[in-house]
Amino acid sequence: MSAASPVPAAGDSGPALQASPAAMNDAAVVESPQPLTTAPGQPNTDQTSYFASPRTEALADSPMKAASGSRSSADLLRRLSLVDGDRPATPYLDPQVEYPALNLTGRILSATFCIPHTLGFKSGRDWDIRPRRGTSALFDSFTHLSETGGVWDHTLVGWTGEIKPSDEIPSRPQSPVEGSSSSKNSLNKTLPVPLNNLSAPVPVDGSVRPSAPQPHGDGIRVTKADRECLEKQLRRDKSGKIVPVWLMDKSEDNKDDVVLKDQGRWRRYAEHEIYTLFHYKQHEPTDGRAERRWWTDYCQMNQMFADRILEIYKPGDIVWVHDYHLLLLPSILRQRLPHIYLGFFLHVPFPSSEFLRCLSRRKEILTGVLGANMIGFQTFSYSRHFSSCCTRILGFDAVSAGVDAYGAHIAVDVFPIGIDAAACAKLAYGNRVIEDKIQRIRAQYAGQKIIVGRDRMDTVRGVAQKLQAFEKFLERHPEWRGKVVLIQVTSPTSIEEEKEDGGHKMANKISNLVAKINGLYGGLEYTPVFHFPQYLSQDEYFALLRVADVGLITSVRDGMNTTSLEYVVCQRDNHGPLILSEFSGTAGSLTSAMHINPWDLIGVAEAIHQALTMPAEEKANQQRMSYRHVTTNTVQLWQKTYLTRLLANLASFNQSFSTPPLDRALLLTRYRLAKKRLFMFDYDGTLTPIVKDPQAAIPTDRVIRTIKTLAQDKRNAVWIISGRDQAFLDEWMGHISELGLSAEHGSFIRHPETDEWENLTEKVDMGWQKEVMEIFQHYTEKTQGSFIERKRIALTWHYRRSDPEYGAFQARECKKHLENTVGKKWDVEVMSGKANLEVRPTFVNKGEIAKRLVASYGFGSGEPPEFILCLGDDNTDEGNKISLPRAWMKIANVLLRDMFRTLRATKLPQENVFSVTVGASSKQTLASWHLLEPADVIAAVALLNGNVSGSNVDATLVAGY
């Protein structure tokens, strides 16, 4: 299973165990980690491993010292890998002492989709709290963080999960007692011989009631007192402090009573769309109506998680977000708390850009995750896919070590999760019940080799491929018939989509394959395949892993398969080989295992034969290497390593310049409260995309309609401030009479309801243009594809059609030439734009127009605008990019440059000023918000006009409209 695979429905109960509520891979619950003596062996030096090899370079004695002096994100990762010898660095020191500049509180708020419990409810009574199956490694790490005496104060924030009445929660399956009726279905008893397709061994515990969802009329009503009762119980939880998130309709938010209806809706988009595509599966095309409803719920769920976190957040806390249900949460938190310390970890695979493009909400998903300071993945290939998607889909600069976006560096790193090996070993060994079960299983299958598989009933787990490969093995190696059995355990799926398989196609396919193999190669005295579609008790689970001769995992796409890690621990004495799919995230960690391609049935069949005939010495060597890895790279080390890297990145990269995505809910709220509003738009790159031919950048019908609707509101003053000339703006935007226009960066203006242009540079000496024209002509002849654009006030040299690298080189040379000649003789400036150079008088800039408009519509009449939205994409909107102290805003005689700097220097309340930079840029900006592309600009403006499109639905939910 994936280390943080989706949790089962609330009705799936786990075994009754006393150690901890964290379930061990759907079969066991573990205690806090205890010291474990590892098997002897040498460190893994395989070049494909993600873990450290022996170092010859001098080691730093702390992560902070190792990180100091790093020149880049890649260098930072290299330095951190040299801490503490042959394993990743771990923060054994107090992080508040190690990183004083971060002003840490010592608190960690972990956000995960569900709490580690299933809940049974009966009004007026204590809640029925039971361990939740799945995500054992993740829950174990939370327990470790919450241990008394640790360096962190940990709080878990998670959804309650689907709440059911207490009388509908199935009883916990126990280990069968000798002589009981349920023991007849146990692995340690002889099973009936299958006689036909319908009699294949499919034992099911009859004492466990099915967990099919039951209707509850108008829903489950939970009073405020009941909610407070649960929160009080969870505060006393032995695994640490837990803060539940109550997911409900917004209209119910202000009521004392909460009515829970259709609780499964909150997981549908994540598990139908994201989980499916992240595992390289696609749906058939639909009309999209259901997907839009699911997306609305997904956005609302992430917003409610953010609200809950903000209720308990304190500056200096670290927020750690987990997995694909909460992909939007980092960005939402970053919008509300720009300087929050925020990490994200994805426990499932991340697909390549070719596959992610198929997700209609791909940009929202990527930008949502990029709100984090660091993003962690299970394997290097997943992190590489993410960086590639940021470049190919969003246009950001990205390398394997991170992504540069909107003035901030977002670190991207690899952290393969482990298990609590000490607790696993303690549960698997030294238990008399388990020892007895092992002896009975061996007696039952005397003279036969045992191959064990344990998977969920999901299509991505590769159970069908496993059975087909086993069939091929028996066909190609008849000498093994009667001498080997496959015991396959398939626990119920937790994925919403798989559970809604009305035709039971997956279960029927597996049952048919089992029946076929048993019919072809079995008989009265031999059954090749024993299939158990059920949960096993803890004792049976560990007994099965210990008694196995071969472990077989054939997942077709998986995150970190922790079953394989538990198998290695349980094979400490038996040394059974592990056959592991190369598509599992564990394959990059367990390099000594036998890697197979589950789609190559003959290859898997031959791997089974090789494992069964492997010499004892080779099996011992493989087990020694795998055992050393599993017992060294534990889940405790995983969380320590992640937090170390996160803190080192926070301390090494200045995060203060990060520009959050535009908070559309806040924008809509401020807009509707204001009666006097001012809008200022750039044109190229803001209202229309940048194109190679400037004359081809014409506005679409949607752009014109959206801007016209905005300008028709008498409370709005709408201006387009562009570098374009008068003729272009007249041709494409001039027919909107309510619209104000400014051409050539403020040289000319046309007020609303007029056709006349006002020349603001009438008395300026333009003698410099001749010299500039000669220099531009020289570089035009040298640069194929470049051309000159002559405006009334400015001259622009374009190289959009040229080779990008050569054009940029020639632009740098041309700029130096101009600055050393014309720039020293005339009062002009040379501005670098997007694939162009422009020369203009120094007093001509968009900032002057912005200042003029604010004065005209605001302070000039003694009544400032109540709302300002200013959007631009290039240097002419930003002005100088140097970092300035805040005191500069108080200096009255400072030279105001360009729009964003002008707005920041005004006396307007900054909460009513929305300055937005547009485009996928890594530059540091003076804007307060960002949008990715012109389409997002139009969608945001359409939202203000009352058009609630798919991209705006989350904003209307939060704003309450």
SVG drawing of the C-alpha trace seen along z (x, -y; Angstrom):
<svg xmlns="http://www.w3.org/2000/svg" viewBox="-35 -73 73 108">
<polyline fill="none" stroke="black" stroke-width="0.4" points="0.0,0.0 1.0,-3.6 2.5,-5.1 -0.3,-7.6 -2.9,-5.9 -6.4,-7.1 -8.0,-6.1 -10.9,-3.6 -14.5,-4.5 -15.4,-4.9 -17.1,-1.6 -13.8,0.3 -12.7,1.2 -9.3,2.5 -8.1,5.1 -8.4,4.4 -4.9,3.5 -3.7,1.7 -0.4,0.1 -1.4,-2.8 -4.2,-4.0 -2.0,-4.0 -2.7,-0.9 0.2,1.1 -0.5,1.5 -4.1,2.4 -3.2,5.2 -1.3,4.0 -0.9,1.1 2.5,0.2 4.0,-1.3 6.5,-4.1 9.8,-3.2 12.2,-1.1 15.9,-0.5 16.4,2.2 19.7,4.0 20.2,4.0 21.6,6.9 25.2,6.7 26.1,5.5 27.7,2.7 26.0,-0.6 24.3,-0.5 26.5,-2.1 24.3,-1.5 24.2,-4.6 20.4,-4.3 19.7,-4.5 18.3,-7.6 20.2,-7.2 23.6,-8.3 26.8,-6.3 30.0,-6.5 31.6,-9.9 35.2,-10.9 34.5,-14.7 34.7,-16.4 31.4,-16.5 29.7,-19.4 28.5,-18.9 25.1,-20.5 22.6,-21.2 22.9,-25.0 26.7,-24.9 26.4,-22.7 23.9,-25.0 25.9,-28.2 27.7,-29.4 25.6,-27.5 25.6,-29.2 22.5,-27.6 19.6,-25.3 21.5,-22.3 24.6,-23.2 22.4,-23.4 21.1,-19.9 24.7,-18.6 25.9,-20.2 23.0,-18.8 23.8,-15.3 27.2,-15.5 25.8,-15.8 26.1,-12.9 28.0,-10.5 26.1,-7.8 22.6,-8.9 20.6,-12.1 20.9,-14.9 18.5,-14.8 17.7,-17.8 18.6,-16.3 19.3,-19.8 16.5,-22.1 15.4,-23.8 14.7,-27.1 18.4,-27.2 19.7,-25.9 17.7,-28.4 17.3,-31.5 16.6,-33.8 13.4,-32.0 11.8,-32.8 10.2,-29.3 7.6,-28.5 8.5,-24.9 5.0,-23.9 4.1,-21.8 0.6,-21.7 0.2,-18.7 -2.7,-18.8 -3.8,-15.5 -7.1,-14.5 -8.4,-12.3 -7.7,-11.8 -6.3,-8.4 -9.6,-7.2 -13.0,-6.2 -15.9,-7.7 -19.2,-6.3 -21.8,-8.8 -24.7,-8.7 -26.0,-12.1 -25.4,-12.9 -22.8,-10.1 -19.1,-9.8 -17.9,-9.1 -17.0,-5.6 -13.3,-6.1 -11.5,-3.3 -8.2,-3.0 -8.4,-3.8 -6.9,-1.4 -4.3,-2.6 -1.6,-5.3 0.3,-3.5 3.7,-5.1 2.2,-8.6 0.3,-8.1 3.4,-6.6 5.4,-9.7 2.8,-11.9 2.9,-9.7 6.7,-10.1 6.4,-13.9 4.0,-14.0 6.1,-12.0 6.7,-13.5 10.1,-15.0 10.5,-15.6 11.7,-18.9 8.4,-19.6 4.9,-20.4 2.7,-18.6 -0.9,-19.1 -2.7,-17.0 -5.5,-18.8 -7.7,-16.4 -11.2,-15.7 -13.4,-13.6 -14.0,-11.2 -17.4,-9.8 -19.2,-9.7 -21.7,-6.9 -24.1,-6.0 -22.3,-3.8 -24.6,-0.9 -23.5,-0.8 -19.8,-0.4 -18.7,3.2 -17.1,5.0 -13.3,5.3 -12.1,8.6 -10.1,10.6 -7.7,13.4 -9.9,16.5 -10.0,18.6 -9.4,22.3 -12.7,24.0 -14.7,21.0 -16.8,20.8 -14.7,18.0 -11.6,20.1 -12.8,22.2 -12.1,19.4 -8.6,18.7 -5.4,19.3 -4.3,21.9 -7.2,24.3 -7.5,26.6 -9.7,25.0 -12.2,26.8 -11.0,28.0 -12.4,26.0 -14.5,28.1 -15.5,25.5 -15.4,21.8 -17.8,20.9 -16.0,22.9 -12.6,21.2 -11.5,20.5 -12.9,17.1 -13.2,17.2 -15.0,14.3 -15.5,13.7 -19.2,14.0 -19.1,12.1 -18.1,8.9 -21.1,7.0 -20.7,5.4 -19.7,1.8 -22.0,0.6 -23.2,-3.0 -26.6,-3.3 -29.0,-6.2 -29.7,-8.5 -32.7,-10.5 -31.8,-14.1 -28.4,-13.3 -26.7,-13.0 -27.3,-16.0 -24.4,-16.8 -24.9,-19.5 -22.4,-21.9 -22.1,-20.0 -21.5,-16.8 -18.7,-18.4 -17.1,-19.8 -17.3,-16.4 -15.3,-14.9 -12.7,-17.6 -12.3,-17.1 -11.8,-13.3 -9.3,-13.9 -7.2,-16.3 -6.6,-13.3 -5.6,-11.0 -2.4,-9.0 -1.1,-9.7 -1.0,-13.4 -3.3,-16.5 -5.9,-16.2 -8.0,-19.1 -10.9,-17.8 -12.2,-19.7 -15.9,-19.7 -16.8,-19.6 -20.2,-21.0 -22.1,-23.2 -21.4,-26.9 -25.0,-27.7 -24.7,-25.5 -21.6,-27.2 -23.3,-29.6 -25.7,-27.2 -25.1,-25.4 -26.1,-22.1 -24.3,-20.6 -26.2,-18.3 -23.8,-15.9 -25.1,-14.9 -23.4,-13.0 -20.2,-12.9 -18.4,-11.1 -18.6,-14.2 -15.5,-15.7 -13.3,-13.0 -14.8,-12.6 -12.7,-15.0 -9.5,-13.9 -10.2,-10.2 -12.1,-10.3 -9.9,-12.8 -6.5,-13.5 -5.7,-10.0 -6.8,-8.3 -4.7,-10.6 -1.7,-10.6 -1.7,-6.8 -1.7,-7.1 -5.4,-6.3 -7.9,-8.3 -11.7,-8.5 -13.9,-8.4 -15.1,-11.9 -18.2,-13.2 -20.3,-16.4 -18.3,-17.7 -21.2,-18.5 -20.3,-16.0 -16.6,-17.1 -17.6,-20.7 -19.6,-19.8 -16.7,-17.8 -14.3,-20.6 -16.5,-23.0 -16.5,-20.6 -12.7,-20.2 -12.1,-24.0 -14.6,-24.4 -12.9,-21.6 -9.4,-23.1 -10.8,-26.5 -12.3,-24.9 -9.0,-23.3 -7.3,-26.7 -9.9,-28.3 -9.4,-25.6 -5.6,-25.9 -5.8,-29.7 -7.9,-29.3 -4.9,-27.7 -1.9,-29.1 0.7,-31.3 3.5,-33.2 6.6,-30.9 4.6,-27.7 5.5,-25.2 2.5,-23.9 3.1,-20.5 0.5,-19.6 0.1,-16.0 -1.1,-14.4 -3.4,-15.0 -6.6,-15.8 -5.1,-19.1 -3.2,-20.3 -4.8,-23.8 -4.2,-24.3 -0.6,-25.7 -1.7,-28.5 -4.7,-29.4 -2.6,-29.7 0.0,-31.7 -2.6,-34.2 -3.7,-34.8 -0.3,-34.5 2.5,-35.5 5.3,-34.7 4.1,-31.3 6.5,-28.4 4.9,-25.7 5.9,-22.3 4.1,-19.9 4.6,-16.2 3.0,-14.0 2.6,-10.4 1.4,-9.1 3.1,-9.2 3.3,-12.4 2.7,-12.0 4.7,-13.3 3.6,-16.6 2.1,-14.7 -0.4,-13.1 -0.9,-16.0 -2.0,-18.1 -5.1,-15.9 -6.3,-17.2 -8.6,-20.2 -7.6,-21.9 -3.8,-21.3 -2.8,-25.0 -4.8,-25.4 -3.3,-22.2 0.3,-23.2 -0.1,-26.8 -1.8,-25.5 1.1,-23.4 3.6,-26.1 2.4,-28.0 4.7,-25.8 8.3,-26.6 9.4,-23.0 7.7,-20.2 8.7,-16.6 8.2,-13.4 8.8,-9.7 11.2,-9.3 13.4,-11.4 11.3,-10.6 8.2,-12.1 10.1,-15.3 11.5,-15.6 8.0,-15.2 6.8,-18.0 9.6,-20.4 9.0,-19.6 5.3,-20.4 6.0,-23.7 8.2,-24.6 6.0,-23.1 2.6,-24.0 3.2,-27.2 6.4,-28.5 8.5,-28.7 12.2,-28.3 12.7,-24.9 15.6,-22.5 15.6,-19.2 16.4,-21.2 13.5,-23.6 11.3,-26.0 11.7,-29.8 8.3,-31.5 7.2,-35.0 10.4,-36.1 10.7,-33.0 12.6,-29.7 10.4,-26.7 12.6,-23.7 11.8,-20.3 13.3,-17.3 13.1,-13.5 12.2,-11.8 11.4,-8.1 9.2,-7.2 10.0,-4.3 8.2,-2.3 8.6,-2.1 10.9,0.9 11.4,1.4 7.7,1.6 7.1,3.8 9.8,6.3 8.4,6.2 4.9,7.1 6.2,9.8 8.6,11.6 8.3,12.9 4.5,13.5 3.5,17.1 0.3,16.8 2.2,15.8 4.6,18.7 1.8,21.1 0.2,19.8 3.4,20.1 3.7,23.8 0.1,24.5 0.5,22.7 3.7,24.6 2.0,27.9 -1.0,27.0 1.3,26.3 3.9,28.9 6.3,29.7 5.2,26.5 6.8,23.2 4.7,20.2 4.5,17.1 2.7,14.2 0.9,11.1 -1.0,8.5 -2.7,5.7 -5.8,3.5 -8.5,4.3 -7.4,1.4 -6.7,1.6 -3.3,0.0 -2.1,2.7 -1.5,5.2 -3.3,8.2 -4.6,9.3 -1.1,9.1 0.2,11.1 -2.2,13.9 -1.6,13.9 2.2,14.1 1.7,16.9 -0.4,18.8 2.4,18.3 4.9,19.6 3.0,22.8 2.7,23.2 6.4,22.7 7.7,24.6 5.5,27.7 8.0,29.1 6.7,26.7 3.1,27.8 2.1,29.2 5.1,27.7 4.2,24.0 1.2,22.0 0.3,18.4 -1.6,16.9 -3.1,13.6 -4.8,11.3 -6.8,8.4 -8.2,5.9 -11.2,3.8 -10.4,0.7 -10.5,-2.8 -10.8,-4.7 -14.2,-6.2 -14.1,-5.4 -13.1,-1.8 -15.9,-1.3 -18.4,-2.6 -17.6,0.2 -21.2,1.3 -20.4,4.3 -17.6,5.5 -15.4,5.8 -12.2,5.9 -13.3,8.4 -14.9,10.6 -11.8,10.5 -9.6,11.7 -12.1,14.4 -12.2,15.7 -8.4,15.7 -8.2,17.6 -10.8,20.1 -9.0,20.5 -5.6,21.2 -7.1,23.6 -9.1,25.4 -6.1,25.8 -3.4,26.7 -5.2,27.8 -6.8,31.0 -8.3,32.8 -4.9,32.6 -3.5,29.4 -4.8,25.8 -2.3,23.4 -4.0,20.1 -5.6,19.2 -7.4,15.9 -8.5,14.0 -10.6,10.9 -10.7,9.6 -8.7,8.0 -6.5,10.3 -6.0,10.1 -2.7,8.7 -1.4,12.2 -2.2,13.8 -0.7,10.9 2.7,11.1 2.6,14.9 2.0,14.9 4.9,12.5 7.2,14.5 6.4,17.9 6.6,16.8 9.3,18.1 8.8,15.3 7.2,11.9 5.5,10.8 4.4,7.2 3.3,6.3 1.8,2.9 1.5,1.1 1.8,-2.3 2.4,-3.0 3.8,-5.5 5.8,-3.9 4.7,-0.3 5.2,0.3 4.1,3.9 7.5,4.6 9.3,2.9 7.4,4.9 8.1,8.1 11.8,7.4 11.6,7.0 9.6,10.2 12.1,12.1 15.0,11.4 15.5,15.2 13.9,16.8 15.6,14.7 12.8,15.1 13.5,13.0 11.4,10.0 10.1,9.6 9.2,5.9 7.5,4.0 9.8,1.3 6.7,-0.9 6.5,-1.0 8.1,-3.9 9.9,-1.4 12.0,-0.1 14.3,-3.1 15.0,-2.4 15.2,1.4 17.8,1.8 18.7,5.3 15.2,6.6 14.4,8.4 12.8,5.7 10.3,6.7 8.0,5.1 4.5,6.3 3.4,6.0 6.0,8.5 4.3,11.7 7.0,14.0 9.6,11.8 7.7,12.0 7.2,15.8 11.0,16.2 11.7,14.0 9.4,16.3 11.4,19.3 14.7,17.5 13.6,16.6 12.5,20.2 15.8,21.6 18.1,18.9 21.1,20.2 20.9,19.6 24.0,17.4 22.6,15.0 19.3,14.8 21.1,14.0 23.1,11.2 19.9,9.7 18.2,9.8 21.1,8.3 21.2,5.3 17.4,4.8 17.2,5.3 19.9,2.7 18.1,0.2 14.7,0.7 15.9,0.6 18.1,-2.4 15.8,-4.6 12.7,-4.5 9.7,-6.7 11.2,-8.6 14.3,-9.4 12.0,-10.4 10.2,-13.1 13.4,-14.4 15.1,-14.6 12.2,-16.4 12.0,-19.0 15.8,-19.5 15.7,-20.2 12.7,-22.5 14.4,-24.6 17.6,-24.7 15.8,-26.0 13.9,-28.6 17.1,-29.8 19.1,-29.9 16.6,-31.5 14.9,-34.8 11.2,-34.0 10.0,-37.6 9.7,-38.3 7.3,-35.6 4.2,-36.9 1.0,-34.9 -1.6,-34.2 -4.4,-36.7 -7.0,-36.1 -10.1,-36.4 -12.4,-36.0 -10.8,-39.0 -10.8,-40.9 -14.6,-40.3 -15.4,-41.3 -13.5,-44.6 -14.9,-45.3 -18.5,-44.9 -18.0,-47.1 -16.5,-50.0 -18.5,-52.7 -15.6,-54.4 -13.2,-52.2 -10.2,-52.7 -8.8,-50.0 -5.5,-50.3 -4.6,-47.6 -1.4,-47.0 -2.2,-45.6 0.5,-43.2 1.0,-40.2 -1.9,-41.3 -5.1,-41.5 -3.5,-39.6 -0.7,-37.0 2.7,-38.0 3.0,-37.0 5.9,-37.2 4.2,-39.7 3.0,-42.7 0.3,-43.5 -1.2,-40.1 -1.9,-40.7 -5.5,-41.7 -8.1,-41.4 -10.5,-38.5 -14.3,-39.1 -14.3,-37.9 -11.7,-40.5 -13.7,-43.3 -17.0,-42.2 -15.5,-41.8 -13.7,-45.2 -16.8,-46.9 -19.1,-45.5 -16.7,-46.6 -16.4,-50.1 -20.2,-50.5 -20.6,-50.5 -20.7,-54.2 -18.8,-53.4 -15.8,-52.2 -13.1,-54.2 -11.3,-51.9 -8.0,-52.7 -5.7,-50.8 -2.1,-52.1 0.0,-50.6 3.2,-51.0 1.1,-50.7 0.6,-53.7 -2.6,-55.7 -3.6,-54.2 -3.6,-50.6 -5.5,-51.4 -8.1,-53.4 -8.6,-50.6 -9.2,-47.8 -10.3,-49.5 -11.4,-53.0 -15.0,-52.0 -15.6,-51.5 -16.5,-55.1 -16.5,-54.6 -12.8,-53.4 -9.8,-55.7 -6.7,-55.1 -3.0,-55.9 -0.6,-55.3 3.2,-55.0 3.7,-54.5 1.9,-57.7 2.9,-60.1 -0.7,-60.4 -4.0,-60.0 -7.6,-59.9 -10.2,-60.5 -13.5,-58.5 -16.4,-59.8 -14.0,-61.7 -12.2,-61.0 -9.4,-63.5 -5.9,-62.5 -3.9,-64.8 -0.1,-65.0 1.8,-65.3 5.2,-65.6 4.4,-68.4 7.3,-70.6 10.0,-67.9 13.1,-68.0 13.1,-64.8 16.5,-65.2 17.8,-62.0 15.6,-59.9 17.9,-60.2 20.9,-58.8 18.9,-56.0 17.5,-55.1 21.0,-54.7 22.0,-52.4 18.9,-50.3 19.3,-50.0 22.9,-48.7 21.7,-45.9 18.7,-45.2 21.1,-44.4 23.1,-42.1 20.1,-40.3 17.9,-38.3 14.2,-38.6 14.5,-41.9 12.7,-45.1 12.1,-48.7 8.8,-50.1 8.6,-54.0 6.2,-55.7 5.5,-59.4 7.6,-59.6 9.5,-56.3 11.5,-54.0 11.4,-50.2 13.6,-47.5 11.9,-44.1 13.7,-40.7 10.7,-38.4 11.2,-36.7 14.9,-36.2 16.7,-33.2 15.9,-33.7 19.5,-33.3 21.2,-35.3 18.4,-38.0 18.9,-38.4 22.7,-38.6 22.3,-41.3 19.9,-43.2 22.4,-43.3 25.1,-44.6 22.7,-47.2 21.6,-48.4 25.3,-48.9 25.9,-50.9 22.9,-53.1 23.7,-53.8 27.3,-54.8 26.3,-57.1 22.7,-58.5 22.1,-57.9 24.9,-60.3 23.9,-63.1 20.1,-63.1 17.6,-62.8 16.4,-59.4 16.3,-55.9 16.8,-52.5 14.2,-50.0 14.3,-46.2 10.9,-44.7 9.7,-41.3 12.0,-40.6 12.4,-44.3 14.4,-47.4 12.7,-50.8 14.2,-54.3 12.0,-57.1 12.3,-60.3 12.9,-59.7 9.8,-61.5 7.6,-59.3 6.4,-56.2 3.3,-54.5 3.9,-55.6 3.4,-59.2 0.0,-58.3 -0.9,-56.2 -0.1,-59.0 -2.1,-61.4 -5.2,-59.1 -5.1,-58.4 -5.0,-62.2 -7.9,-62.8 -10.1,-60.1 -9.0,-60.3 -7.1,-62.8 -7.4,-65.6 -11.1,-65.9 -10.6,-65.1 -12.3,-61.8 -9.9,-58.8 -11.0,-55.8 -12.2,-53.0 -10.8,-50.3 -7.9,-50.1 -6.9,-47.2 -3.7,-47.6 -2.4,-44.8 0.8,-44.6 3.5,-42.2 6.8,-43.8 9.5,-46.2 7.5,-49.3 4.9,-48.3 7.5,-47.4 10.0,-50.2 13.4,-49.6 13.8,-46.1 16.1,-47.1 14.9,-46.3 14.0,-49.4 13.3,-49.8 9.8,-50.6 10.8,-54.0 10.9,-55.1 7.1,-55.3 7.3,-58.1 9.6,-60.3 7.5,-62.9 10.1,-64.0 11.1,-60.5 10.9,-60.1 7.9,-57.9 8.4,-55.4 5.9,-53.2 2.6,-51.9 3.3,-49.4 5.8,-51.7 3.5,-54.6 0.6,-52.8 2.8,-51.6 3.9,-55.2 0.4,-56.6 -1.6,-57.3 -4.3,-54.9 -5.1,-52.0 -3.1,-49.1 -5.9,-46.6 -7.9,-48.4 -5.1,-48.4 -4.6,-45.3 -1.4,-45.5 -1.1,-42.3 1.9,-41.1 0.9,-38.8 3.0,-36.0 5.2,-33.1 8.1,-35.0 10.7,-34.3 11.4,-38.1 11.0,-39.9 8.2,-42.3 6.7,-45.2 3.2,-43.9 1.2,-42.4 -0.3,-39.5 0.2,-37.5 -1.8,-35.8 -0.3,-33.3 -1.6,-34.5 -4.0,-36.9 -6.8,-34.3 -6.6,-34.5 -6.9,-38.3 -10.1,-38.1 -11.5,-35.5 -10.8,-37.7 -12.5,-40.7 -15.4,-38.5 -15.8,-37.5 -16.3,-41.2 -18.8,-41.5 -20.8,-38.7 -19.7,-35.9 -19.0,-32.8 -17.0,-30.6 -15.3,-27.3 -12.1,-29.0 -14.0,-31.5 -16.3,-29.1 -13.9,-28.8 -13.8,-32.6 -17.5,-32.9 -17.7,-30.2 -15.2,-31.9 -16.7,-35.3 -20.1,-33.9 -21.8,-34.8"/>
</svg>
